[in-house]
Amino acid sequence: MKDFFYAIQDLFVNFLFKPFDWLASLELENWWTANTVSWIFIIIGIVAMAYWMKELKKYNDNNEEDKSISSHSYL
């Protein structure tokens, strides 16, 4: 059973985390390049938020939402 957990450790440490080790060493040379993955996720988040706001505005302009006080039981 102990070998099973060592195999999992070996898989993660020596194989799956290699790209992260490379990014950590790259950060010492160029911060912007090392954080490219973070910038990509930030851009995806901004685009998704802009799309969501556009959709909310579309439904708000069509008056499709029930805005009466009794529309929600907790109000």
C-alpha positions in Angstrom: 0.0 0.0 0.0 2.9 2.3 0.8 4.3 1.9 -2.8 0.9 3.0 -4.2 1.3 6.4 -2.4 4.9 6.7 -3.4 3.8 6.1 -7.0 1.3 8.9 -6.8 4.0 11.2 -5.3 6.4 10.3 -8.1 3.7 10.9 -10.7 2.9 14.4 -9.4 6.4 15.6 -8.4 8.4 14.2 -11.3 5.9 14.5 -14.1 2.7 16.6 -13.6 4.4 19.5 -11.8 7.3 19.9 -14.3 5.5 22.8 -16.1 5.0 24.6 -12.9 8.7 24.1 -11.9 9.6 25.5 -15.3 7.4 28.6 -14.8 8.9 29.1 -11.3 12.4 29.1 -12.8 11.3 31.3 -15.6 9.9 33.9 -13.2 13.5 34.7 -12.1 14.2 35.8 -15.7 11.0 37.4 -16.9 8.0 38.0 -14.7 5.6 38.8 -17.6 6.4 35.6 -19.5 6.1 33.5 -16.4 2.6 34.9 -15.6 1.2 34.4 -19.2 -1.2 31.7 -17.9 -2.5 34.1 -15.3 -3.0 36.8 -17.9 -4.9 34.4 -20.1 -7.3 33.5 -17.3 -7.8 37.2 -16.5 -8.6 38.0 -20.1 -11.1 35.1 -20.3 -12.7 36.3 -17.0 -13.0 39.9 -18.4 -14.5 38.6 -21.7 -17.0 36.4 -19.8 -18.0 39.2 -17.5 -18.6 41.6 -20.5 -20.7 38.9 -22.2 -22.7 38.4 -19.1 -23.3 42.1 -18.6 -24.4 42.4 -22.3 -26.9 39.5 -21.8 -28.3 41.1 -18.6 -28.7 44.4 -20.4 -30.6 42.6 -23.2 -33.0 41.0 -20.8 -33.4 44.3 -18.9 -34.2 46.2 -22.0 -36.9 43.7 -23.0 -38.5 44.0 -19.6 -38.6 40.2 -19.3 -37.8 40.1 -15.5 -40.6 40.3 -12.9 -39.5 43.2 -10.8 -42.6 43.4 -8.6 -42.1 43.3 -4.8 -43.8 40.0 -4.4 -41.8 38.2 -7.1 -39.6 36.7 -4.4 -40.9 35.2 -1.3 -38.1 36.4 0.9 -38.8 40.1 0.0 
